[in-house]
């Protein structure tokens, strides 16, 4: 499965990041997860390796902590066994999930957020809360919620047209900003 993995590097050459991705992905996928991003940084003499994993886009929910721990142990054992992957010297491996506060910027992020309440701002400046019911092609199918009463802070700012409560469809390209809105039940 071809993943569009964010790869950045400040201490390891780009080719080594590609090599790490190729070596890490089978381990990560064996546990039912995907590699979301891979980043390295130099901290003094040490290398910090930050690996972000997530569930595949067709799944809803969150990655199990025990599974993430198992992935971390296997990646750590691999790095200990083959120092050529990141070089000699001290290193720190951090394996995490994107977390609930990750901005939704790609189609796969929206697919993973199905059934969640989203805080959305569209490209015309309208903001609203909507439950993401489905992603059809590159279009979001939302159930816009009745907004809570929030007093306006600056009456001089013109008010953007409101998105009425109820069913709403919009292309992903019309999303300027979107995040999961935490719900306490």
VMD Tcl script that draws the C-alpha trace (Angstrom):
set ca {
  {0.00 0.00 0.00}
  {1.59 3.24 -1.15}
  {1.44 5.75 1.70}
  {2.15 9.43 1.34}
  {4.47 9.59 4.35}
  {5.81 12.91 5.55}
  {9.57 12.52 5.75}
  {11.79 15.24 7.11}
  {15.34 15.21 8.27}
  {17.75 17.53 9.94}
  {20.42 14.99 10.86}
  {20.04 12.02 8.53}
  {20.33 12.19 4.76}
  {17.11 11.92 2.74}
  {18.19 8.55 1.33}
  {18.53 7.18 4.84}
  {15.01 8.41 5.69}
  {13.73 6.50 2.65}
  {15.67 3.43 3.80}
  {14.28 3.73 7.34}
  {10.75 4.03 5.95}
  {11.20 0.88 3.86}
  {12.60 -1.04 6.83}
  {10.04 0.29 9.35}
  {6.87 -0.06 7.24}
  {6.69 -3.90 7.26}
  {6.99 -3.94 11.06}
  {4.39 -1.20 11.45}
  {1.98 -2.78 8.92}
  {2.34 -6.19 10.61}
  {0.63 -4.59 13.62}
  {-2.21 -3.16 11.51}
  {-0.87 0.40 11.50}
  {0.55 2.76 8.86}
  {3.55 5.08 8.98}
  {2.17 8.62 9.12}
  {5.46 10.50 9.41}
  {9.14 10.03 10.17}
  {11.38 12.80 11.44}
  {14.93 12.95 12.77}
  {16.71 15.66 14.67}
  {20.17 16.05 16.10}
  {20.26 16.90 19.81}
  {23.90 17.43 20.67}
  {25.62 14.11 19.97}
  {22.32 12.19 20.06}
  {19.84 11.50 17.29}
  {16.12 11.81 18.02}
  {13.98 9.62 15.76}
  {10.26 10.51 15.86}
  {7.95 7.92 14.27}
  {4.22 8.69 14.01}
  {1.90 5.75 13.31}
  {-1.84 5.62 12.75}
  {-4.63 3.24 11.85}
  {-5.31 2.76 8.12}
  {-7.70 5.33 6.62}
  {-10.58 2.86 6.31}
  {-10.66 2.29 10.10}
  {-12.40 4.42 12.71}
  {-11.10 4.73 16.25}
  {-7.66 5.03 17.77}
  {-4.54 2.94 17.74}
  {-4.26 0.69 20.79}
  {-1.49 1.74 23.20}
  {-0.28 -1.86 23.57}
  {0.08 -2.12 19.78}
  {2.06 1.14 19.61}
  {4.28 -0.17 22.43}
  {4.89 -3.43 20.51}
  {5.84 -1.45 17.39}
  {8.21 0.70 19.46}
  {9.93 -2.36 20.94}
  {10.38 -4.00 17.53}
  {11.73 -0.82 15.91}
  {14.08 -0.30 18.85}
  {15.38 -3.87 18.56}
  {15.92 -3.36 14.82}
  {17.88 -0.14 15.39}
  {19.96 -1.79 18.14}
  {20.76 -4.72 15.83}
  {21.75 -2.55 12.84}
  {23.57 0.67 13.80}
  {24.06 1.49 10.11}
  {20.41 2.57 9.90}
  {20.96 5.79 11.89}
  {24.68 5.76 12.57}
  {26.78 5.30 15.67}
  {26.16 7.21 18.86}
  {23.30 7.69 21.27}
  {19.76 7.87 19.94}
  {16.21 8.21 21.19}
  {13.26 6.55 19.46}
  {9.80 8.00 20.00}
  {6.82 6.15 18.53}
  {3.52 8.03 18.84}
  {0.14 8.51 17.20}
  {-0.92 11.83 15.64}
  {-3.23 12.61 18.55}
  {-6.62 14.21 18.58}
  {-5.31 17.75 18.01}
  {-3.74 17.00 14.64}
  {-5.04 19.39 11.97}
  {-6.97 17.48 9.31}
  {-5.09 18.40 6.14}
  {-5.29 15.38 3.87}
  {-8.10 13.23 2.55}
  {-6.93 10.25 4.61}
  {-7.16 12.36 7.80}
  {-10.83 13.06 7.05}
  {-11.50 9.39 6.31}
  {-10.06 8.51 9.72}
  {-12.25 11.18 11.36}
  {-15.58 9.75 10.16}
  {-18.26 9.84 12.90}
  {-16.33 12.57 14.79}
  {-17.49 16.11 15.47}
  {-15.28 18.55 13.56}
  {-14.53 22.23 14.03}
  {-14.36 23.47 10.42}
  {-13.48 26.75 8.74}
  {-14.13 26.93 5.03}
  {-12.22 29.03 2.49}
  {-14.87 31.79 2.67}
  {-14.23 32.23 6.42}
  {-17.36 30.49 7.71}
  {-16.82 28.36 10.81}
  {-19.10 25.61 12.05}
  {-19.30 22.36 13.99}
  {-20.32 19.35 11.98}
  {-20.35 15.62 12.47}
  {-18.46 13.98 9.61}
  {-20.80 11.27 8.42}
  {-18.91 10.11 5.33}
  {-16.22 10.94 2.80}
  {-17.43 10.35 -0.74}
  {-14.62 10.77 -3.26}
  {-13.14 14.15 -2.37}
  {-16.35 15.45 -0.78}
  {-17.20 15.61 2.92}
  {-20.71 14.73 4.07}
  {-21.38 16.59 7.32}
  {-24.29 17.06 9.70}
  {-23.85 20.69 10.77}
  {-24.75 21.22 14.43}
  {-26.70 24.15 15.83}
  {-23.98 26.53 17.03}
  {-23.76 27.39 20.72}
  {-24.33 31.03 21.62}
  {-20.94 32.73 21.72}
  {-20.88 36.50 22.21}
  {-19.03 38.35 19.47}
  {-15.78 39.87 20.69}
  {-15.44 42.56 18.04}
  {-18.67 43.95 16.61}
  {-16.74 45.83 13.89}
  {-15.80 42.57 12.18}
  {-18.33 41.64 9.50}
  {-20.07 38.35 10.20}
  {-19.54 35.62 7.61}
  {-22.60 33.87 6.19}
  {-23.64 31.04 8.48}
  {-23.80 27.41 7.50}
  {-27.32 26.34 8.50}
  {-27.74 23.29 10.75}
  {-28.46 20.02 8.96}
  {-26.92 18.10 6.06}
  {-24.01 19.83 4.31}
  {-21.64 18.67 1.57}
  {-18.37 20.33 0.74}
  {-15.24 19.44 -1.23}
  {-12.11 18.88 0.84}
  {-10.50 21.65 -1.21}
  {-12.96 24.14 0.37}
  {-11.65 23.38 3.88}
  {-9.28 26.07 5.16}
  {-8.92 24.48 8.62}
  {-10.42 21.45 10.33}
  {-9.81 19.76 13.67}
  {-11.58 17.15 15.73}
  {-13.77 18.78 18.35}
  {-13.45 17.00 21.69}
  {-16.70 15.64 23.05}
  {-17.15 14.73 26.69}
  {-19.90 12.19 27.11}
}
mol new
graphics top color blue
foreach p $ca { graphics top sphere $p radius 0.5 }
foreach p [lrange $ca 0 end-1] q [lrange $ca 1 end] { graphics top cylinder $p $q radius 0.2 }
display resetview
